[in-house]
Amino acid sequence: MNWRIIAIPATLIPIFIIAIQFDIRPEDVLAIGLFPFVGAVVAMMIKLGIQGVKFAYISQKYLGKFDSSLKLVGVRVGSEFIKFTTPMFVGAEFIVIYYLHKKGVPPSKSTWIAIMDIVTEVFAGGLLSIMAGIIALLHGAYVVGSVILGTSVIITSLWLVLFFLSSKRTFQVPSVLAKLTKRFGKDKGERYIEQTNIWMKEVCTMSRENLRTTESKKVFTVSFLLSLASWSFYGISFMIIAFGTGYIISAFDSIMAVMGANAIGNLPITVGGSGLAEFGIVAYLNDLDPFNFDIPKEAVAWDAVIGWRIATYYVPIAITWLLLVKLALSKIPKSEKL
C-alpha cells in the first residue's frame, strides 16, 4: 500500500504543468470561493455515498442483514481509494471481496456481489460517456468525441459481455497462461491455476443460478439506477465549481463534460487519470482539438478545472484513505463473522 502513497504526489505533476503553462496562480484557484468548493466536495461525497448505498443494497439482498448498512457503505467508499490511485480506475472490487471474505462470505458469493456492483457502475457510466461522445461528434469535436466513444464502448462492452456470458459458459484460466504459470511456478503454480479455475467455475455457477431470476433482475435494475444517480452528482460537481468562476453551465452539459473527461481519464496512461481528465473536460467544453488548448474568452477557464479536480479527487483521496484503513483493512472480531 505504501507505493500508492508515493504515487499520489506524482498525480500533482500534470497539475503543476498546467498551472505553469497557462499561468494559473494559487490566488486564481482560491478566487473560486469557499462555498462553491465545499459544494463540489459535498456533491462528490454524495456520489461516493450512493455507491456505498448500492453496495450495501446488493450485499444484503444476497446475504441478508449480515452486517450494518453504515459499515458496508463506509467500506465501499473507502475502497475508492484504490481506484483513485491506479490507472484506469480499477481495484475497488478487490477491497470489497477482501472485506466480505474476512466476514466469512464464500469467495464465489463475495466475487458475485463485487461483479454486480462494478458492472452496474460501468454500464451506467458507459452509457453517459457514450452520450457525451456522440454530442461531441455532433458539435464537430471529432478527435475528442472519437476518443471518448472508443474508450467507453470498449470498456462497457467488455464488462457486459463477460458478465452475461458468465451465465452461459464456464470461464477458466487461458491455456497459454496456465501452461506458463505451471512451467515457472511448478507445483505451486499448478495449485494456483487449479484454485483459480475452481473459483471461476463457482462464480459462473452463481451467475447461472442468479442472473435470470426475478430478484436478480430487480437488483440489477435498482443498482443501475443508483449508479446513474451517483454519476450525475459527479457531473454536477463541476457545475458548482464553474459558478464560482462566473462560468455558467447547465447540469446536463456539466454531466456530459465530466463523463466525457472521465472516459478519457480511463485510458491507462496516468495514475487516477491525472492530467487526462483535466485536458478532457476543457477539450470537450470548448470543442478543441488535442493540440490546441488556448481557451477562448468567456469559456471555461483552467482555474475552474483545477479547482474541480482538487475538490473531486484530492479531497476524496484523504477521506477514502481513512475509511479504507478504519473499516475495510481493520481486523474483524470473530463474533462479527458469518
Number of C-alpha atoms within 10 A of each C-alpha: 6 6 8 15 11 11 14 18 9 14 18 14 13 17 19 14 13 17 16 11 9 15 12 18 11 10 9 16 20 15 13 21 15 12 12 22 26 15 18 28 26 18 23 26 23 17 25 24 17 23 26 26 20 27 26 24 21 22 24 17 14 17 15 10 12 14 17 10 17 11 15 24 23 24 27 30 30 30 27 26 26 23 18 24 24 20 19 20 20 17 17 21 21 15 21 24 23 16 23 25 18 20 20 13 18 15 17 21 20 24 24 22 23 21 18 22 27 20 20 25 22 20 21 22 24 25 17 22 29 24 18 26 32 17 18 26 18 11 13 13 21 17 18 24 26 16 17 31 25 15 21 30 18 11 16 21 14 11 17 15 10 13 18 15 15 20 19 12 14 16 18 16 14 10 9 8 11 17 16 13 18 16 12 11 14 12 11 12 17 18 14 15 20 15 12 14 18 16 18 20 18 20 23 25 18 17 25 18 12 16 20 12 11 10 13 18 13 11 20 18 13 16 26 22 14 20 24 22 17 25 23 24 21 26 27 26 29 32 26 27 30 25 16 20 20 14 15 16 17 11 17 13 18 23 24 26 29 30 31 36 28 27 30 29 27 23 20 14 15 18 23 26 25 24 23 20 24 24 20 24 26 23 26 28 21 17 18 20 14 12 7 8 14 11 16 9 7 9 13 21 19 22 25 28 21 21 25 25 22 19 25 22 17 16 14 22 20 13 15 23 17 16 22 22 13 14 20 25 16 12 11 13 9 10 7 11 14 14
